Amino acid sequence: MRAANSLFLIVCLSITVALLWSYNEFNAYFSQGKEYQVQVHQLEKKLEKEEFRNALLRNQLVDFQQSVAAVLPPNSQIKNDVANYDLKNFSSSLREPASVAQIDLSGTLFEKGKKLFKEQKYEKSIKEFRKVLEDYPLSRYKTESHFFMAEAYFLQKDYKSSLDLIDQMVVQYPDNDLTGFIMLRMGQISELNNRLEEASEIYKTVEVHFKNDQLRRQASSLNKTLQVE
C-alpha cells in the first residue's frame, strides 16, 4: 500500500513539474510575442511619420517650382540671355588689358618724383621713383626713374646706393644715353675715392661706347681734367 502511495505521489509531482515547465515556456513565448508586437507598432509609427514628411516635402517642391516658373522668362529667352552673358564676358576679357593700361599711374608718380627732385627734396623723390620701379616694372618711365634715383643718391652723397643703381642701369640699359650720363657720376665717385685711373677708364668707355655728342664731350672734358699719376 505504501509503495502504491509513493508511486502516486511521484506521478503527481512529475505532472506538476511538467505543467509548470509548460506554463513557463508558453509565458515566455507570448511575452516575446508582445515585445515583437511593440517593436512592429513603433516601426509602423515611424514609417507613417516618414511618409508624412516626404509628402510635405513633395508639396513644398511643387510650390517652389510653380513660384520659379512664374518668375522666370520663357526657356528660349533664357538661352538667349545665357548666350549674351557669355559674349559679354568674352568681350570684357578682351578689354581687360586696356583697362589695366588705363589705371597705370607710373607717369603720375614719375612726374611727382621729378618735381620733388627739382625742389631738392631728394629723399621724397626717391620714394616716388621707387614706386614706379616696384609697382610698374614695365613702365616706360623705369629707365628715367632709375637715373633720377641714382642722381638723387649721388647728390645726397650716398655713393654706395648710387653705385648700386648705376650698376643696375649698366646691366639693364647698356645702350641708353641716360646710362652714359650716370656713368659720369661713377667716374666722379672714383675720383672722390682717389681712384683716378679707374675714373679715366670710365670716361674713356663712355666716350667710345655712346653716340650722343653732348655726352661724349662731357666724358672727354672730365677725362682731360684728371691728373693721372
C-alpha positions as CSV (number, residue, x, y, z in Angstrom):
1,M,0.0,0.0,0.0
2,R,2.8,2.4,0.9
3,A,4.6,1.6,-2.3
4,A,1.4,2.5,-4.3
5,N,1.0,5.7,-2.4
6,S,4.7,6.6,-3.1
7,L,4.3,5.9,-6.8
8,F,1.2,8.0,-6.9
9,L,3.0,11.0,-5.3
10,I,5.9,10.6,-7.7
11,V,3.5,10.7,-10.7
12,C,1.7,13.7,-9.3
13,L,4.9,15.6,-8.8
14,S,6.1,14.7,-12.3
15,I,2.8,16.0,-13.8
16,T,3.1,19.2,-11.7
17,V,6.7,19.8,-12.8
18,A,5.7,19.2,-16.4
19,L,2.8,21.6,-16.1
20,L,5.0,24.3,-14.5
21,W,7.6,23.9,-17.3
22,S,5.0,24.2,-20.0
23,Y,3.5,27.2,-18.3
24,N,6.8,28.9,-18.2
25,E,7.5,28.1,-21.9
26,F,4.2,29.4,-23.0
27,N,4.6,32.5,-20.9
28,A,8.0,33.2,-22.3
29,Y,6.7,32.7,-25.9
30,F,3.8,35.0,-25.5
31,S,6.0,37.6,-23.7
32,Q,8.4,37.7,-26.7
33,G,5.4,38.0,-29.0
34,K,4.2,41.0,-27.1
35,E,7.7,42.6,-27.4
36,Y,7.7,41.9,-31.2
37,Q,4.3,43.5,-31.4
38,V,5.5,46.6,-29.6
39,Q,8.5,46.9,-32.0
40,V,6.3,46.4,-35.0
41,H,4.0,49.1,-33.8
42,Q,6.8,51.5,-33.2
43,L,8.2,50.8,-36.7
44,E,4.7,51.4,-38.2
45,K,4.5,54.8,-36.4
46,K,8.0,55.8,-37.7
47,L,7.1,54.8,-41.2
48,E,3.9,56.9,-41.0
49,K,5.9,59.9,-39.9
50,E,8.5,59.4,-42.7
51,E,5.7,59.2,-45.3
52,F,4.1,62.3,-44.0
53,R,7.3,64.2,-44.1
54,N,8.1,63.1,-47.7
55,A,4.6,64.1,-48.7
56,L,5.1,67.5,-47.2
57,L,8.5,67.9,-49.0
58,R,6.9,67.0,-52.3
59,N,4.2,69.6,-51.8
60,Q,6.9,72.2,-50.9
61,L,8.9,71.3,-54.0
62,V,5.8,71.7,-56.3
63,D,5.1,75.1,-54.7
64,F,8.7,76.2,-55.3
65,Q,8.7,75.0,-58.9
66,Q,5.5,76.9,-59.5
67,S,6.9,80.1,-57.9
68,V,10.1,79.9,-60.0
69,A,8.1,79.2,-63.2
70,A,6.1,82.3,-62.6
71,V,9.2,84.5,-62.2
72,L,11.5,83.1,-64.9
73,P,11.1,84.2,-68.6
74,P,10.4,81.7,-71.3
75,N,13.0,79.0,-72.0
76,S,14.1,80.5,-75.3
77,Q,14.7,83.8,-73.7
78,I,16.8,82.2,-71.0
79,K,19.0,80.6,-73.7
80,N,19.5,83.9,-75.4
81,D,20.4,85.6,-72.1
82,V,23.0,82.9,-71.4
83,A,24.5,83.4,-74.8
84,N,24.6,87.1,-74.4
85,Y,26.1,86.7,-70.9
86,D,28.9,84.6,-72.4
87,L,29.6,87.0,-75.2
88,K,29.7,89.9,-72.7
89,N,32.2,88.0,-70.5
90,F,34.3,87.2,-73.6
91,S,34.3,90.9,-74.7
92,S,35.1,92.1,-71.2
93,S,38.1,89.6,-71.0
94,L,39.4,91.0,-74.3
95,R,39.2,94.6,-72.9
96,E,41.0,93.7,-69.7
97,P,44.5,94.6,-70.8
98,A,43.2,98.0,-72.0
99,S,41.5,98.5,-68.6
100,V,44.8,97.7,-66.8
101,A,46.7,100.2,-69.0
102,Q,44.2,102.9,-68.1
103,I,45.0,102.7,-64.4
104,D,48.8,102.9,-64.9
105,L,49.8,105.6,-62.6
106,S,53.6,105.4,-63.3
107,G,53.5,108.6,-65.2
108,T,51.9,110.5,-62.4
109,L,54.4,109.1,-59.9
110,F,57.3,109.9,-62.1
111,E,56.3,113.5,-62.6
112,K,55.7,113.9,-58.9
113,G,59.2,112.5,-58.2
114,K,60.8,114.7,-60.8
115,K,59.1,117.8,-59.3
116,L,60.4,116.8,-55.8
117,F,63.9,116.3,-57.3
118,K,63.9,119.8,-58.8
119,E,62.9,121.1,-55.4
120,Q,65.9,119.3,-54.0
121,K,63.7,117.1,-51.9
122,Y,65.8,114.1,-52.8
123,E,64.6,111.6,-50.2
124,K,60.9,112.1,-51.1
125,S,61.7,112.0,-54.8
126,I,63.5,108.7,-54.4
127,K,60.3,107.2,-52.8
128,E,58.2,108.2,-55.8
129,F,60.7,106.8,-58.3
130,R,61.0,103.6,-56.3
131,K,57.2,103.2,-56.5
132,V,57.4,103.4,-60.3
133,L,60.0,100.6,-60.4
134,E,58.3,98.3,-57.9
135,D,54.7,98.8,-58.8
136,Y,55.1,99.3,-62.6
137,P,58.1,97.2,-63.7
138,L,57.0,97.5,-67.4
139,S,56.5,101.3,-67.3
140,R,58.2,103.4,-69.9
141,Y,59.4,105.6,-67.1
142,K,61.5,102.9,-65.5
143,T,64.9,104.0,-67.1
144,E,64.4,107.6,-66.1
145,S,63.3,106.6,-62.6
146,H,66.5,104.6,-62.3
147,F,68.5,107.6,-63.5
148,F,67.0,110.1,-61.1
149,M,67.2,107.8,-58.1
150,A,70.9,107.2,-58.8
151,E,71.5,111.0,-59.3
152,A,69.5,111.8,-56.1
153,Y,71.6,109.4,-54.0
154,F,74.8,111.0,-55.5
155,L,73.7,114.5,-54.6
156,Q,72.9,113.2,-51.1
157,K,76.5,111.8,-51.0
158,D,75.1,108.3,-50.6
159,Y,77.6,107.0,-53.1
160,K,77.1,103.3,-52.3
161,S,73.4,103.4,-53.1
162,S,74.1,105.5,-56.2
163,L,76.7,103.0,-57.5
164,D,74.3,100.1,-56.9
165,L,71.7,101.7,-59.1
166,I,74.3,102.7,-61.7
167,D,75.4,99.0,-61.9
168,Q,71.8,98.1,-62.5
169,M,71.5,100.6,-65.3
170,V,74.7,99.3,-67.0
171,V,73.2,95.8,-67.0
172,Q,69.6,96.6,-67.9
173,Y,70.0,99.6,-70.3
174,P,73.6,99.4,-71.6
175,D,72.9,101.4,-74.7
176,N,70.7,104.1,-73.2
177,D,72.2,107.6,-73.2
178,L,71.0,108.0,-69.6
179,T,73.2,105.1,-68.6
180,G,76.1,107.0,-70.2
181,F,75.3,110.2,-68.3
182,I,75.0,108.4,-64.9
183,M,78.3,106.6,-65.6
184,L,79.9,110.0,-65.5
185,R,78.8,110.1,-61.9
186,M,80.5,106.7,-61.4
187,G,83.7,108.3,-62.7
188,Q,83.4,111.2,-60.3
189,I,82.8,108.8,-57.4
190,S,86.1,107.1,-58.4
191,E,87.8,110.5,-58.4
192,L,86.5,111.3,-54.9
193,N,88.0,108.0,-53.7
194,N,91.3,109.0,-55.4
195,R,91.0,106.2,-58.0
196,L,92.0,108.4,-60.9
197,E,93.0,105.6,-63.3
198,E,89.7,103.9,-62.8
199,A,87.8,107.2,-63.4
200,S,89.8,107.8,-66.6
201,E,88.8,104.4,-67.9
202,I,85.1,105.1,-67.2
203,Y,85.2,108.4,-69.0
204,K,87.0,106.7,-72.0
205,T,84.4,103.9,-72.1
206,V,81.6,106.5,-72.2
207,E,83.3,108.5,-74.9
208,V,83.8,105.4,-77.1
209,H,80.6,103.5,-76.4
210,F,77.9,106.1,-76.7
211,K,77.0,108.2,-79.7
212,N,75.4,111.2,-78.0
213,D,77.7,114.1,-78.9
214,Q,76.9,116.1,-75.7
215,L,77.6,113.0,-73.6
216,R,80.9,112.3,-75.4
217,R,82.1,115.9,-75.0
218,Q,81.4,115.8,-71.3
219,A,83.2,112.5,-70.9
220,S,86.2,113.9,-72.8
221,S,86.3,117.1,-70.8
222,L,86.2,115.2,-67.5
223,N,88.9,112.9,-68.6
224,K,91.2,115.8,-69.6
225,T,90.8,117.5,-66.2
226,L,92.2,114.4,-64.4
227,Q,95.8,114.4,-63.2
228,V,96.6,110.8,-63.6
229,E,99.9,109.9,-61.9
